[in-house]
């Protein structure tokens, strides 16, 4: 595992890649982005924004981005957040009454009307002073109120796990039961999980029979009927190229094919686009990479993504799906944080660079959401300090790819990573 990502002093904290998807109708670029011109960036306001942080979680509600939690540079975690309206370019604070305790490396998903926060780790002023959680809260942005997630039957405490939204339930899986390990080869990774039903406020367990091996920072996506898990780190500094498909109806697992799969990695971008999973970039064993793959769960087959014209190799990169395309931005290239990116067209297997003019500063572990017409990037670590700046990227007029190209995730995967605490 790369030294700059996992030190946490002498240890590294594993990283969450995750959040679920709920399909929603596509929205017009004019209605949800302050950037009027195609292929341009517009800065997000810092006035009223949450304080500077990394490892925060973000979800897209259909009209606003909600940011919550995260880590400070002082081994403290945040228990606050904000709602960002890209139409007005204004922020509003998230209520704190009855909110979960301060934390980072938790999961957050959008149900269609509420945000569910669960798990994670809270730091209390020192690297060894931390608590790994198995509780959470449900936030209603309309009433600005929190309610508690049931503790009875919940999965064991964990951080850097993944969560997806099925349309009626949240599936939590994997992660690390420890936030700090010395030496950094004993994070006690998990291959257990649970399914949470918010209407009844109840949990039920997930079978481990046939499940992927324990891991953290894996990619997790919802296909519309099943959850795909792929890649990640095994908690012992080994990057994985294996995965599994989980059916919550039958409570059963099937392995993903290894034939033609990308090399083992973590800290990559991963999205669900036009009925396929696209993974790109990340840290592959001992180096950053600009390679990737497209996984078809119906055919159980992989196709490599082209490297011609691809963004430079990087890890800790953000990625969203938009109209069947993958858009990536930022990350760490092994030497510095970058503010470059690219748009990948899986039908033509081609890349188009995103503009640098007006782009946010180079950063890693930022939040990114898809509005259906634009990409919002916010927060993260710029190589020296945490930031609370961001940008809204309106891409060129992209054609809709495939049968589901213009049915986009209302809550896209949010790749959020961890940097070395000072």
ABEGO torsion letter per residue (X at the ends): XBAAAAAGEABBBBBBBEEBBBBBBBBBAAAABABABBGBBBBBBABGBBBBBBGBBBBBAGABBBBBEEBBAAGBBBABBBBBBAAAGBBBBBBABGBBBBBBGBBBBBAGABBBBBEEBBBAGBAABBBBBABBBBBBAAAGBBBBBBABGBBBBBBGBBBBBAGABBBBBEEBABABBOBAABAGBBABBBBBBAAAGBBBBBBABGBBBBBBGBBBBBAGABBBBBEEBAGAGBBBABBBBBBAAAGBBBBBBABGBBBBBBGBBBBBBGGBBBBBEEBBGABBBABBBBBBAAAGBBBBBBABGBBBBBBGBBBBBBGGBBBBBEEBAGABBBABBBBBBAAAGBBBBBBABGBBBBBBGBBBBBAGABBBBBEEBAGABBBABBBBBBBBBBBBBEAAAABBBABBBBBBBBBBBX
